[in-house]
Amino acid sequence: MAQARKGKLNYRCPCCFMRDIDMDMFYDAEKGEYYCLRCQFTGTEQEVLEGNERVRQKYGAMYRRFTDFEDFTEF
């Protein structure tokens, strides 16, 4: 999803992104937290970054080909 305006990078909602929905988060300056319009996720910048890092684990081996299913000690 493209950003609407220049400036600080938009963050994706970790809850929506975990379900393969690309939803940008909005920032509330009064509360100092980010919120999602689609789901009810709210959190600080640190919580959003941690959630997005968990999503990256889901796709960590996307380009890797598995031929031996005996040994999964790497994961």
PDB file of N, H, CA, C and O in Angstrom:
ATOM      1  N   MET A   1       0.844  -1.159   0.000  1.00  0.00           N
ATOM      2  CA  MET A   1       0.000   0.000   0.000  1.00  0.00           C
ATOM      3  C   MET A   1       0.899   1.235   0.000  1.00  0.00           C
ATOM      4  O   MET A   1       1.833   1.320   0.797  1.00  0.00           O
ATOM      5  N   ALA A   2       0.629   2.171  -0.869  1.00  0.00           N
ATOM      6  H   ALA A   2      -0.131   2.102  -1.516  1.00  0.00           H
ATOM      7  CA  ALA A   2       1.444   3.368  -0.979  1.00  0.00           C
ATOM      8  C   ALA A   2       1.086   4.360   0.125  1.00  0.00           C
ATOM      9  O   ALA A   2      -0.048   4.404   0.603  1.00  0.00           O
ATOM     10  N   GLN A   3       2.070   5.144   0.511  1.00  0.00           N
ATOM     11  H   GLN A   3       2.991   5.108   0.122  1.00  0.00           H
ATOM     12  CA  GLN A   3       1.832   6.167   1.509  1.00  0.00           C
ATOM     13  C   GLN A   3       1.104   7.342   0.884  1.00  0.00           C
ATOM     14  O   GLN A   3       1.331   7.670  -0.281  1.00  0.00           O
ATOM     15  N   ALA A   4       0.233   7.974   1.651  1.00  0.00           N
ATOM     16  H   ALA A   4       0.048   7.708   2.597  1.00  0.00           H
ATOM     17  CA  ALA A   4      -0.555   9.090   1.142  1.00  0.00           C
ATOM     18  C   ALA A   4       0.271  10.365   1.039  1.00  0.00           C
ATOM     19  O   ALA A   4       0.042  11.174   0.141  1.00  0.00           O
ATOM     20  N   ARG A   5       1.216  10.556   1.931  1.00  0.00           N
ATOM     21  H   ARG A   5       1.403   9.899   2.661  1.00  0.00           H
ATOM     22  CA  ARG A   5       2.013  11.777   1.926  1.00  0.00           C
ATOM     23  C   ARG A   5       3.452  11.480   2.302  1.00  0.00           C
ATOM     24  O   ARG A   5       3.770  10.423   2.847  1.00  0.00           O
ATOM     25  N   LYS A   6       4.305  12.432   2.000  1.00  0.00           N
ATOM     26  H   LYS A   6       4.047  13.290   1.557  1.00  0.00           H
ATOM     27  CA  LYS A   6       5.724  12.285   2.342  1.00  0.00           C
ATOM     28  C   LYS A   6       5.900  12.466   3.840  1.00  0.00           C
ATOM     29  O   LYS A   6       5.022  13.004   4.514  1.00  0.00           O
ATOM     30  N   GLY A   7       7.018  12.024   4.351  1.00  0.00           N
ATOM     31  H   GLY A   7       7.732  11.587   3.804  1.00  0.00           H
ATOM     32  CA  GLY A   7       7.297  12.198   5.764  1.00  0.00           C
ATOM     33  C   GLY A   7       7.672  10.885   6.407  1.00  0.00           C
ATOM     34  O   GLY A   7       8.260  10.010   5.771  1.00  0.00           O
ATOM     35  N   LYS A   8       7.323  10.753   7.685  1.00  0.00           N
ATOM     36  H   LYS A   8       6.846  11.464   8.202  1.00  0.00           H
ATOM     37  CA  LYS A   8       7.655   9.559   8.447  1.00  0.00           C
ATOM     38  C   LYS A   8       6.989   8.325   7.833  1.00  0.00           C
ATOM     39  O   LYS A   8       5.851   8.384   7.367  1.00  0.00           O
ATOM     40  N   LEU A   9       7.709   7.224   7.843  1.00  0.00           N
ATOM     41  H   LEU A   9       8.633   7.176   8.221  1.00  0.00           H
ATOM     42  CA  LEU A   9       7.232   5.977   7.244  1.00  0.00           C
ATOM     43  C   LEU A   9       6.001   5.463   7.979  1.00  0.00           C
ATOM     44  O   LEU A   9       5.957   5.441   9.209  1.00  0.00           O
ATOM     45  N   ASN A  10       5.014   5.055   7.213  1.00  0.00           N
ATOM     46  H   ASN A  10       5.049   5.073   6.214  1.00  0.00           H
ATOM     47  CA  ASN A  10       3.811   4.468   7.810  1.00  0.00           C
ATOM     48  C   ASN A  10       4.114   3.056   8.284  1.00  0.00           C
ATOM     49  O   ASN A  10       4.875   2.323   7.653  1.00  0.00           O
ATOM     50  N   TYR A  11       3.511   2.689   9.399  1.00  0.00           N
ATOM     51  H   TYR A  11       2.893   3.284   9.912  1.00  0.00           H
ATOM     52  CA  TYR A  11       3.665   1.335   9.927  1.00  0.00           C
ATOM     53  C   TYR A  11       2.454   0.505   9.549  1.00  0.00           C
ATOM     54  O   TYR A  11       1.346   1.028   9.425  1.00  0.00           O
ATOM     55  N   ARG A  12       2.670  -0.800   9.366  1.00  0.00           N
ATOM     56  H   ARG A  12       3.570  -1.224   9.467  1.00  0.00           H
ATOM     57  CA  ARG A  12       1.563  -1.721   9.117  1.00  0.00           C
ATOM     58  C   ARG A  12       1.042  -2.231  10.445  1.00  0.00           C
ATOM     59  O   ARG A  12       1.796  -2.387  11.405  1.00  0.00           O
ATOM     60  N   CYS A  13      -0.248  -2.487  10.488  1.00  0.00           N
ATOM     61  H   CYS A  13      -0.861  -2.361   9.708  1.00  0.00           H
ATOM     62  CA  CYS A  13      -0.852  -3.056  11.689  1.00  0.00           C
ATOM     63  C   CYS A  13      -0.410  -4.512  11.808  1.00  0.00           C
ATOM     64  O   CYS A  13      -0.631  -5.293  10.883  1.00  0.00           O
ATOM     65  N   PRO A  14       0.213  -4.896  12.930  1.00  0.00           N
ATOM     66  CA  PRO A  14       0.700  -6.278  13.062  1.00  0.00           C
ATOM     67  C   PRO A  14      -0.430  -7.310  13.059  1.00  0.00           C
ATOM     68  O   PRO A  14      -0.260  -8.403  12.518  1.00  0.00           O
ATOM     69  N   CYS A  15      -1.570  -6.983  13.651  1.00  0.00           N
ATOM     70  H   CYS A  15      -1.708  -6.095  14.091  1.00  0.00           H
ATOM     71  CA  CYS A  15      -2.687  -7.947  13.696  1.00  0.00           C
ATOM     72  C   CYS A  15      -3.255  -8.191  12.304  1.00  0.00           C
ATOM     73  O   CYS A  15      -3.496  -9.335  11.920  1.00  0.00           O
ATOM     74  N   CYS A  16      -3.470  -7.120  11.553  1.00  0.00           N
ATOM     75  H   CYS A  16      -3.275  -6.190  11.865  1.00  0.00           H
ATOM     76  CA  CYS A  16      -3.992  -7.275  10.198  1.00  0.00           C
ATOM     77  C   CYS A  16      -2.959  -7.907   9.277  1.00  0.00           C
ATOM     78  O   CYS A  16      -3.297  -8.734   8.430  1.00  0.00           O
ATOM     79  N   PHE A  17      -1.709  -7.520   9.443  1.00  0.00           N
ATOM     80  H   PHE A  17      -1.434  -6.848  10.131  1.00  0.00           H
ATOM     81  CA  PHE A  17      -0.652  -8.038   8.578  1.00  0.00           C
ATOM     82  C   PHE A  17      -0.422  -9.520   8.810  1.00  0.00           C
ATOM     83  O   PHE A  17      -0.019 -10.229   7.888  1.00  0.00           O
ATOM     84  N   MET A  18      -0.670 -10.007  10.024  1.00  0.00           N
ATOM     85  H   MET A  18      -0.998  -9.431  10.773  1.00  0.00           H
ATOM     86  CA  MET A  18      -0.553 -11.429  10.324  1.00  0.00           C
ATOM     87  C   MET A  18      -1.601 -12.228   9.540  1.00  0.00           C
ATOM     88  O   MET A  18      -1.401 -13.407   9.246  1.00  0.00           O
ATOM     89  N   ARG A  19      -2.707 -11.581   9.210  1.00  0.00           N
ATOM     90  H   ARG A  19      -2.869 -10.623   9.449  1.00  0.00           H
ATOM     91  CA  ARG A  19      -3.763 -12.216   8.417  1.00  0.00           C
ATOM     92  C   ARG A  19      -3.667 -11.844   6.945  1.00  0.00           C
ATOM     93  O   ARG A  19      -4.638 -11.982   6.201  1.00  0.00           O
ATOM     94  N   ASP A  20      -2.490 -11.368   6.520  1.00  0.00           N
ATOM     95  H   ASP A  20      -1.701 -11.255   7.124  1.00  0.00           H
ATOM     96  CA  ASP A  20      -2.216 -10.996   5.122  1.00  0.00           C
ATOM     97  C   ASP A  20      -3.085  -9.856   4.630  1.00  0.00           C
ATOM     98  O   ASP A  20      -3.485  -9.833   3.466  1.00  0.00           O
ATOM     99  N   ILE A  21      -3.380  -8.911   5.511  1.00  0.00           N
ATOM    100  H   ILE A  21      -3.055  -8.930   6.457  1.00  0.00           H
ATOM    101  CA  ILE A  21      -4.101  -7.695   5.152  1.00  0.00           C
ATOM    102  C   ILE A  21      -3.135  -6.529   5.350  1.00  0.00           C
ATOM    103  O   ILE A  21      -2.584  -6.347   6.435  1.00  0.00           O
ATOM    104  N   ASP A  22      -2.941  -5.760   4.317  1.00  0.00           N
ATOM    105  H   ASP A  22      -3.389  -5.908   3.436  1.00  0.00           H
ATOM    106  CA  ASP A  22      -1.982  -4.658   4.351  1.00  0.00           C
ATOM    107  C   ASP A  22      -2.700  -3.378   4.765  1.00  0.00           C
ATOM    108  O   ASP A  22      -3.275  -2.682   3.928  1.00  0.00           O
ATOM    109  N   MET A  23      -2.663  -3.071   6.060  1.00  0.00           N
ATOM    110  H   MET A  23      -2.196  -3.637   6.740  1.00  0.00           H
ATOM    111  CA  MET A  23      -3.389  -1.923   6.599  1.00  0.00           C
ATOM    112  C   MET A  23      -2.424  -0.983   7.311  1.00  0.00           C
ATOM    113  O   MET A  23      -1.690  -1.398   8.208  1.00  0.00           O
ATOM    114  N   ASP A  24      -2.429   0.286   6.906  1.00  0.00           N
ATOM    115  H   ASP A  24      -3.026   0.623   6.177  1.00  0.00           H
ATOM    116  CA  ASP A  24      -1.580   1.277   7.558  1.00  0.00           C
ATOM    117  C   ASP A  24      -2.169   1.676   8.895  1.00  0.00           C
ATOM    118  O   ASP A  24      -3.383   1.636   9.097  1.00  0.00           O
ATOM    119  N   MET A  25      -1.283   2.066   9.811  1.00  0.00           N
ATOM    120  H   MET A  25      -0.297   2.099   9.647  1.00  0.00           H
ATOM    121  CA  MET A  25      -1.716   2.529  11.125  1.00  0.00           C
ATOM    122  C   MET A  25      -1.690   4.047  11.156  1.00  0.00           C
ATOM    123  O   MET A  25      -0.942   4.680  10.411  1.00  0.00           O
ATOM    124  N   PHE A  26      -2.499   4.619  12.009  1.00  0.00           N
ATOM    125  H   PHE A  26      -3.107   4.105  12.614  1.00  0.00           H
ATOM    126  CA  PHE A  26      -2.558   6.058  12.187  1.00  0.00           C
ATOM    127  C   PHE A  26      -1.997   6.408  13.557  1.00  0.00           C
ATOM    128  O   PHE A  26      -2.051   5.605  14.488  1.00  0.00           O
ATOM    129  N   TYR A  27      -1.454   7.625  13.670  1.00  0.00           N
ATOM    130  H   TYR A  27      -1.410   8.279  12.914  1.00  0.00           H
ATOM    131  CA  TYR A  27      -0.806   8.054  14.909  1.00  0.00           C
ATOM    132  C   TYR A  27      -1.679   9.068  15.625  1.00  0.00           C
ATOM    133  O   TYR A  27      -2.147  10.032  15.020  1.00  0.00           O
ATOM    134  N   ASP A  28      -1.899   8.849  16.917  1.00  0.00           N
ATOM    135  H   ASP A  28      -1.519   8.066  17.409  1.00  0.00           H
ATOM    136  CA  ASP A  28      -2.629   9.783  17.767  1.00  0.00           C
ATOM    137  C   ASP A  28      -1.607  10.534  18.612  1.00  0.00           C
ATOM    138  O   ASP A  28      -1.022   9.968  19.535  1.00  0.00           O
ATOM    139  N   ALA A  29      -1.393  11.810  18.295  1.00  0.00           N
ATOM    140  H   ALA A  29      -1.868  12.270  17.545  1.00  0.00           H
ATOM    141  CA  ALA A  29      -0.358  12.594  18.973  1.00  0.00           C
ATOM    142  C   ALA A  29      -0.707  12.861  20.434  1.00  0.00           C
ATOM    143  O   ALA A  29       0.193  12.963  21.268  1.00  0.00           O
ATOM    144  N   GLU A  30      -1.979  12.975  20.756  1.00  0.00           N
ATOM    145  H   GLU A  30      -2.709  12.892  20.079  1.00  0.00           H
ATOM    146  CA  GLU A  30      -2.379  13.236  22.148  1.00  0.00           C
ATOM    147  C   GLU A  30      -2.024  12.074  23.063  1.00  0.00           C
ATOM    148  O   GLU A  30      -1.510  12.275  24.164  1.00  0.00           O
ATOM    149  N   LYS A  31      -2.301  10.862  22.605  1.00  0.00           N
ATOM    150  H   LYS A  31      -2.718  10.699  21.711  1.00  0.00           H
ATOM    151  CA  LYS A  31      -2.023   9.665  23.414  1.00  0.00           C
ATOM    152  C   LYS A  31      -0.621   9.120  23.180  1.00  0.00           C
ATOM    153  O   LYS A  31      -0.102   8.356  23.995  1.00  0.00           O
ATOM    154  N   GLY A  32      -0.006   9.514  22.065  1.00  0.00           N
ATOM    155  H   GLY A  32      -0.427  10.134  21.404  1.00  0.00           H
ATOM    156  CA  GLY A  32       1.334   9.019  21.753  1.00  0.00           C
ATOM    157  C   GLY A  32       1.348   7.562  21.355  1.00  0.00           C
ATOM    158  O   GLY A  32       2.293   6.842  21.676  1.00  0.00           O
ATOM    159  N   GLU A  33       0.302   7.108  20.651  1.00  0.00           N
ATOM    160  H   GLU A  33      -0.466   7.693  20.389  1.00  0.00           H
ATOM    161  CA  GLU A  33       0.240   5.707  20.242  1.00  0.00           C
ATOM    162  C   GLU A  33      -0.351   5.587  18.847  1.00  0.00           C
ATOM    163  O   GLU A  33      -0.990   6.510  18.342  1.00  0.00           O
ATOM    164  N   TYR A  34      -0.127   4.447  18.244  1.00  0.00           N
ATOM    165  H   TYR A  34       0.393   3.697  18.654  1.00  0.00           H
ATOM    166  CA  TYR A  34      -0.644   4.138  16.919  1.00  0.00           C
ATOM    167  C   TYR A  34      -1.921   3.315  17.060  1.00  0.00           C
ATOM    168  O   TYR A  34      -2.092   2.571  18.025  1.00  0.00           O
ATOM    169  N   TYR A  35      -2.821   3.462  16.073  1.00  0.00           N
ATOM    170  H   TYR A  35      -2.682   4.066  15.289  1.00  0.00           H
ATOM    171  CA  TYR A  35      -4.060   2.693  16.097  1.00  0.00           C
ATOM    172  C   TYR A  35      -4.438   2.285  14.683  1.00  0.00           C
ATOM    173  O   TYR A  35      -4.048   2.926  13.707  1.00  0.00           O
ATOM    174  N   CYS A  36      -5.205   1.209  14.595  1.00  0.00           N
ATOM    175  H   CYS A  36      -5.522   0.689  15.388  1.00  0.00           H
ATOM    176  CA  CYS A  36      -5.660   0.666  13.317  1.00  0.00           C
ATOM    177  C   CYS A  36      -7.159   0.923  13.172  1.00  0.00           C
ATOM    178  O   CYS A  36      -7.921   0.762  14.125  1.00  0.00           O
ATOM    179  N   LEU A  37      -7.568   1.322  11.973  1.00  0.00           N
ATOM    180  H   LEU A  37      -6.948   1.453  11.199  1.00  0.00           H
ATOM    181  CA  LEU A  37      -8.990   1.570  11.734  1.00  0.00           C
ATOM    182  C   LEU A  37      -9.763   0.284  11.471  1.00  0.00           C
ATOM    183  O   LEU A  37     -10.972   0.234  11.695  1.00  0.00           O
ATOM    184  N   ARG A  38      -9.083  -0.755  10.998  1.00  0.00           N
ATOM    185  H   ARG A  38      -8.101  -0.715  10.816  1.00  0.00           H
ATOM    186  CA  ARG A  38      -9.784  -1.981  10.630  1.00  0.00           C
ATOM    187  C   ARG A  38     -10.027  -2.889  11.836  1.00  0.00           C
ATOM    188  O   ARG A  38     -11.130  -3.401  12.027  1.00  0.00           O
ATOM    189  N   CYS A  39      -8.994  -3.078  12.638  1.00  0.00           N
ATOM    190  H   CYS A  39      -8.098  -2.662  12.482  1.00  0.00           H
ATOM    191  CA  CYS A  39      -9.153  -3.890  13.840  1.00  0.00           C
ATOM    192  C   CYS A  39      -9.017  -2.973  15.057  1.00  0.00           C
ATOM    193  O   CYS A  39      -8.997  -1.753  14.893  1.00  0.00           O
ATOM    194  N   GLN A  40      -8.927  -3.499  16.222  1.00  0.00           N
ATOM    195  H   GLN A  40      -8.943  -4.490  16.356  1.00  0.00           H
ATOM    196  CA  GLN A  40      -8.897  -2.674  17.425  1.00  0.00           C
ATOM    197  C   GLN A  40      -7.515  -2.603  18.050  1.00  0.00           C
ATOM    198  O   GLN A  40      -7.388  -2.392  19.256  1.00  0.00           O
ATOM    199  N   PHE A  41      -6.476  -2.776  17.239  1.00  0.00           N
ATOM    200  H   PHE A  41      -6.579  -2.946  16.259  1.00  0.00           H
ATOM    201  CA  PHE A  41      -5.118  -2.752  17.763  1.00  0.00           C
ATOM    202  C   PHE A  41      -4.675  -1.316  18.046  1.00  0.00           C
ATOM    203  O   PHE A  41      -4.827  -0.436  17.198  1.00  0.00           O
ATOM    204  N   THR A  42      -4.135  -1.088  19.220  1.00  0.00           N
ATOM    205  H   THR A  42      -4.012  -1.802  19.908  1.00  0.00           H
ATOM    206  CA  THR A  42      -3.482   0.170  19.568  1.00  0.00           C
ATOM    207  C   THR A  42      -2.181  -0.176  20.272  1.00  0.00           C
ATOM    208  O   THR A  42      -2.096  -1.178  20.982  1.00  0.00           O
ATOM    209  N   GLY A  43      -1.166   0.659  20.072  1.00  0.00           N
ATOM    210  H   GLY A  43      -1.235   1.473  19.495  1.00  0.00           H
ATOM    211  CA  GLY A  43       0.098   0.402  20.736  1.00  0.00           C
ATOM    212  C   GLY A  43       1.124   1.471  20.452  1.00  0.00           C
ATOM    213  O   GLY A  43       0.956   2.300  19.558  1.00  0.00           O
ATOM    214  N   THR A  44       2.174   1.439  21.219  1.00  0.00           N
ATOM    215  H   THR A  44       2.310   0.765  21.946  1.00  0.00           H
ATOM    216  CA  THR A  44       3.267   2.372  21.025  1.00  0.00           C
ATOM    217  C   THR A  44       4.081   1.960  19.799  1.00  0.00           C
ATOM    218  O   THR A  44       3.853   0.898  19.219  1.00  0.00           O
ATOM    219  N   GLU A  45       5.022   2.804  19.415  1.00  0.00           N
ATOM    220  H   GLU A  45       5.206   3.667  19.886  1.00  0.00           H
ATOM    221  CA  GLU A  45       5.859   2.508  18.259  1.00  0.00           C
ATOM    222  C   GLU A  45       6.656   1.224  18.491  1.00  0.00           C
ATOM    223  O   GLU A  45       6.826   0.422  17.573  1.00  0.00           O
ATOM    224  N   GLN A  46       7.136   1.035  19.698  1.00  0.00           N
ATOM    225  H   GLN A  46       6.998   1.687  20.444  1.00  0.00           H
ATOM    226  CA  GLN A  46       7.912  -0.162  20.030  1.00  0.00           C
ATOM    227  C   GLN A  46       7.063  -1.430  19.896  1.00  0.00           C
ATOM    228  O   GLN A  46       7.543  -2.439  19.380  1.00  0.00           O
ATOM    229  N   GLU A  47       5.819  -1.390  20.349  1.00  0.00           N
ATOM    230  H   GLU A  47       5.429  -0.570  20.768  1.00  0.00           H
ATOM    231  CA  GLU A  47       4.930  -2.552  20.236  1.00  0.00           C
ATOM    232  C   GLU A  47       4.612  -2.874  18.788  1.00  0.00           C
ATOM    233  O   GLU A  47       4.516  -4.044  18.415  1.00  0.00           O
ATOM    234  N   VAL A  48       4.449  -1.845  17.972  1.00  0.00           N
ATOM    235  H   VAL A  48       4.527  -0.896  18.275  1.00  0.00           H
ATOM    236  CA  VAL A  48       4.178  -2.056  16.549  1.00  0.00           C
ATOM    237  C   VAL A  48       5.384  -2.692  15.868  1.00  0.00           C
ATOM    238  O   VAL A  48       5.232  -3.619  15.073  1.00  0.00           O
ATOM    239  N   LEU A  49       6.581  -2.196  16.176  1.00  0.00           N
ATOM    240  H   LEU A  49       6.704  -1.443  16.822  1.00  0.00           H
ATOM    241  CA  LEU A  49       7.785  -2.761  15.572  1.00  0.00           C
ATOM    242  C   LEU A  49       8.013  -4.206  16.008  1.00  0.00           C
ATOM    243  O   LEU A  49       8.436  -5.029  15.196  1.00  0.00           O
ATOM    244  N   GLU A  50       7.742  -4.531  17.271  1.00  0.00           N
ATOM    245  H   GLU A  50       7.398  -3.862  17.930  1.00  0.00           H
ATOM    246  CA  GLU A  50       7.872  -5.909  17.746  1.00  0.00           C
ATOM    247  C   GLU A  50       6.862  -6.821  17.061  1.00  0.00           C
ATOM    248  O   GLU A  50       7.194  -7.951  16.701  1.00  0.00           O
ATOM    249  N   GLY A  51       5.643  -6.348  16.879  1.00  0.00           N
ATOM    250  H   GLY A  51       5.373  -5.430  17.172  1.00  0.00           H
ATOM    251  CA  GLY A  51       4.624  -7.143  16.192  1.00  0.00           C
ATOM    252  C   GLY A  51       4.985  -7.397  14.750  1.00  0.00           C
ATOM    253  O   GLY A  51       4.777  -8.501  14.247  1.00  0.00           O
ATOM    254  N   ASN A  52       5.523  -6.395  14.071  1.00  0.00           N
ATOM    255  H   ASN A  52       5.692  -5.498  14.479  1.00  0.00           H
ATOM    256  CA  ASN A  52       5.925  -6.580  12.679  1.00  0.00           C
ATOM    257  C   ASN A  52       7.126  -7.515  12.564  1.00  0.00           C
ATOM    258  O   ASN A  52       7.277  -8.200  11.552  1.00  0.00           O
ATOM    259  N   GLU A  53       7.973  -7.551  13.573  1.00  0.00           N
ATOM    260  H   GLU A  53       7.850  -6.995  14.395  1.00  0.00           H
ATOM    261  CA  GLU A  53       9.101  -8.487  13.571  1.00  0.00           C
ATOM    262  C   GLU A  53       8.602  -9.927  13.694  1.00  0.00           C
ATOM    263  O   GLU A  53       9.174 -10.831  13.085  1.00  0.00           O
ATOM    264  N   ARG A  54       7.544 -10.148  14.475  1.00  0.00           N
ATOM    265  H   ARG A  54       7.080  -9.413  14.970  1.00  0.00           H
ATOM    266  CA  ARG A  54       6.954 -11.493  14.583  1.00  0.00           C
ATOM    267  C   ARG A  54       6.364 -11.941  13.256  1.00  0.00           C
ATOM    268  O   ARG A  54       6.394 -13.130  12.940  1.00  0.00           O
ATOM    269  N   VAL A  55       5.829 -11.012  12.476  1.00  0.00           N
ATOM    270  H   VAL A  55       5.804 -10.046  12.734  1.00  0.00           H
ATOM    271  CA  VAL A  55       5.271 -11.349  11.170  1.00  0.00           C
ATOM    272  C   VAL A  55       6.380 -11.777  10.216  1.00  0.00           C
ATOM    273  O   VAL A  55       6.178 -12.666   9.388  1.00  0.00           O
ATOM    274  N   ARG A  56       7.542 -11.155  10.327  1.00  0.00           N
ATOM    275  H   ARG A  56       7.705 -10.433  11.000  1.00  0.00           H
ATOM    276  CA  ARG A  56       8.666 -11.515   9.455  1.00  0.00           C
ATOM    277  C   ARG A  56       9.104 -12.954   9.674  1.00  0.00           C
ATOM    278  O   ARG A  56       9.621 -13.576   8.747  1.00  0.00           O
ATOM    279  N   GLN A  57       8.915 -13.504  10.867  1.00  0.00           N
ATOM    280  H   GLN A  57       8.494 -12.998  11.621  1.00  0.00           H
ATOM    281  CA  GLN A  57       9.257 -14.898  11.126  1.00  0.00           C
ATOM    282  C   GLN A  57       8.363 -15.834  10.325  1.00  0.00           C
ATOM    283  O   GLN A  57       8.779 -16.933   9.957  1.00  0.00           O
ATOM    284  N   LYS A  58       7.148 -15.405  10.059  1.00  0.00           N
ATOM    285  H   LYS A  58       6.811 -14.513  10.358  1.00  0.00           H
ATOM    286  CA  LYS A  58       6.203 -16.214   9.292  1.00  0.00           C
ATOM    287  C   LYS A  58       6.725 -16.458   7.876  1.00  0.00           C
ATOM    288  O   LYS A  58       6.538 -17.539   7.318  1.00  0.00           O
ATOM    289  N   TYR A  59       7.374 -15.457   7.306  1.00  0.00           N
ATOM    290  H   TYR A  59       7.526 -14.579   7.760  1.00  0.00           H
ATOM    291  CA  TYR A  59       7.871 -15.553   5.939  1.00  0.00           C
ATOM    292  C   TYR A  59       9.374 -15.752   5.883  1.00  0.00           C
ATOM    293  O   TYR A  59       9.975 -15.536   4.831  1.00  0.00           O
ATOM    294  N   GLY A  60      10.005 -16.158   6.984  1.00  0.00           N
ATOM    295  H   GLY A  60       9.517 -16.333   7.839  1.00  0.00           H
ATOM    296  CA  GLY A  60      11.460 -16.281   7.047  1.00  0.00           C
ATOM    297  C   GLY A  60      12.044 -17.273   6.067  1.00  0.00           C
ATOM    298  O   GLY A  60      13.125 -17.026   5.530  1.00  0.00           O
ATOM    299  N   ALA A  61      11.379 -18.382   5.809  1.00  0.00           N
ATOM    300  H   ALA A  61      10.501 -18.583   6.245  1.00  0.00           H
ATOM    301  CA  ALA A  61      11.900 -19.419   4.913  1.00  0.00           C
ATOM    302  C   ALA A  61      11.107 -19.483   3.613  1.00  0.00           C
ATOM    303  O   ALA A  61      10.990 -20.548   3.008  1.00  0.00           O
ATOM    304  N   MET A  62      10.564 -18.351   3.185  1.00  0.00           N
ATOM    305  H   MET A  62      10.659 -17.485   3.677  1.00  0.00           H
ATOM    306  CA  MET A  62       9.702 -18.346   2.010  1.00  0.00           C
ATOM    307  C   MET A  62      10.459 -18.742   0.738  1.00  0.00           C
ATOM    308  O   MET A  62       9.899 -19.430  -0.115  1.00  0.00           O
ATOM    309  N   TYR A  63      11.697 -18.329   0.598  1.00  0.00           N
ATOM    310  H   TYR A  63      12.152 -17.770   1.291  1.00  0.00           H
ATOM    311  CA  TYR A  63      12.452 -18.609  -0.617  1.00  0.00           C
ATOM    312  C   TYR A  63      13.380 -19.799  -0.471  1.00  0.00           C
ATOM    313  O   TYR A  63      14.269 -19.983  -1.303  1.00  0.00           O
ATOM    314  N   ARG A  64      13.203 -20.603   0.547  1.00  0.00           N
ATOM    315  H   ARG A  64      12.481 -20.453   1.223  1.00  0.00           H
ATOM    316  CA  ARG A  64      14.041 -21.761   0.788  1.00  0.00           C
ATOM    317  C   ARG A  64      13.310 -23.027   0.362  1.00  0.00           C
ATOM    318  O   ARG A  64      12.119 -23.180   0.630  1.00  0.00           O
ATOM    319  N   ARG A  65      14.009 -23.918  -0.290  1.00  0.00           N
ATOM    320  H   ARG A  65      14.977 -23.794  -0.508  1.00  0.00           H
ATOM    321  CA  ARG A  65      13.401 -25.173  -0.744  1.00  0.00           C
ATOM    322  C   ARG A  65      13.757 -26.281   0.226  1.00  0.00           C
ATOM    323  O   ARG A  65      14.929 -26.495   0.534  1.00  0.00           O
ATOM    324  N   PHE A  66      12.745 -26.982   0.706  1.00  0.00           N
ATOM    325  H   PHE A  66      11.793 -26.807   0.456  1.00  0.00           H
ATOM    326  CA  PHE A  66      12.947 -28.087   1.638  1.00  0.00           C
ATOM    327  C   PHE A  66      12.803 -29.403   0.890  1.00  0.00           C
ATOM    328  O   PHE A  66      11.787 -29.659   0.244  1.00  0.00           O
ATOM    329  N   THR A  67      13.833 -30.233   0.989  1.00  0.00           N
ATOM    330  H   THR A  67      14.658 -30.025   1.514  1.00  0.00           H
ATOM    331  CA  THR A  67      13.784 -31.542   0.346  1.00  0.00           C
ATOM    332  C   THR A  67      13.880 -32.661   1.365  1.00  0.00           C
ATOM    333  O   THR A  67      13.384 -33.763   1.128  1.00  0.00           O
ATOM    334  N   ASP A  68      14.519 -32.387   2.507  1.00  0.00           N
ATOM    335  H   ASP A  68      14.922 -31.492   2.700  1.00  0.00           H
ATOM    336  CA  ASP A  68      14.683 -33.388   3.558  1.00  0.00           C
ATOM    337  C   ASP A  68      13.787 -33.000   4.728  1.00  0.00           C
ATOM    338  O   ASP A  68      14.054 -32.007   5.406  1.00  0.00           O
ATOM    339  N   PHE A  69      12.745 -33.758   4.971  1.00  0.00           N
ATOM    340  H   PHE A  69      12.528 -34.565   4.421  1.00  0.00           H
ATOM    341  CA  PHE A  69      11.790 -33.429   6.020  1.00  0.00           C
ATOM    342  C   PHE A  69      12.067 -34.168   7.323  1.00  0.00           C
ATOM    343  O   PHE A  69      11.246 -34.143   8.240  1.00  0.00           O
ATOM    344  N   GLU A  70      13.226 -34.830   7.408  1.00  0.00           N
ATOM    345  H   GLU A  70      13.892 -34.851   6.663  1.00  0.00           H
ATOM    346  CA  GLU A  70      13.580 -35.578   8.601  1.00  0.00           C
ATOM    347  C   GLU A  70      14.111 -34.658   9.714  1.00  0.00           C
ATOM    348  O   GLU A  70      13.809 -34.854  10.891  1.00  0.00           O
ATOM    349  N   ASP A  71      14.894 -33.670   9.328  1.00  0.00           N
ATOM    350  H   ASP A  71      15.140 -33.511   8.372  1.00  0.00           H
ATOM    351  CA  ASP A  71      15.618 -32.869  10.310  1.00  0.00           C
ATOM    352  C   ASP A  71      15.141 -31.416  10.267  1.00  0.00           C
ATOM    353  O   ASP A  71      15.449 -30.678   9.332  1.00  0.00           O
ATOM    354  N   PHE A  72      14.386 -31.019  11.290  1.00  0.00           N
ATOM    355  H   PHE A  72      14.136 -31.619  12.050  1.00  0.00           H
ATOM    356  CA  PHE A  72      13.929 -29.633  11.379  1.00  0.00           C
ATOM    357  C   PHE A  72      14.513 -28.955  12.600  1.00  0.00           C
ATOM    358  O   PHE A  72      13.830 -28.182  13.273  1.00  0.00           O
ATOM    359  N   THR A  73      15.776 -29.238  12.891  1.00  0.00           N
ATOM    360  H   THR A  73      16.331 -29.866  12.345  1.00  0.00           H
ATOM    361  CA  THR A  73      16.424 -28.637  14.053  1.00  0.00           C
ATOM    362  C   THR A  73      16.741 -27.168  13.828  1.00  0.00           C
ATOM    363  O   THR A  73      16.966 -26.439  14.793  1.00  0.00           O
ATOM    364  N   GLU A  74      16.764 -26.715  12.579  1.00  0.00           N
ATOM    365  H   GLU A  74      16.581 -27.308  11.795  1.00  0.00           H
ATOM    366  CA  GLU A  74      17.072 -25.326  12.280  1.00  0.00           C
ATOM    367  C   GLU A  74      15.922 -24.408  12.681  1.00  0.00           C
ATOM    368  O   GLU A  74      16.149 -23.227  12.943  1.00  0.00           O
ATOM    369  N   PHE A  75      14.725 -24.909  12.732  1.00  0.00           N
ATOM    370  H   PHE A  75      14.541 -25.868  12.519  1.00  0.00           H
ATOM    371  CA  PHE A  75      13.570 -24.035  12.957  1.00  0.00           C
ATOM    372  C   PHE A  75      12.948 -24.283  14.268  1.00  0.00           C
ATOM    373  O   PHE A  75      11.963 -23.632  14.617  1.00  0.00           O
TER     374      PHE A  75
END
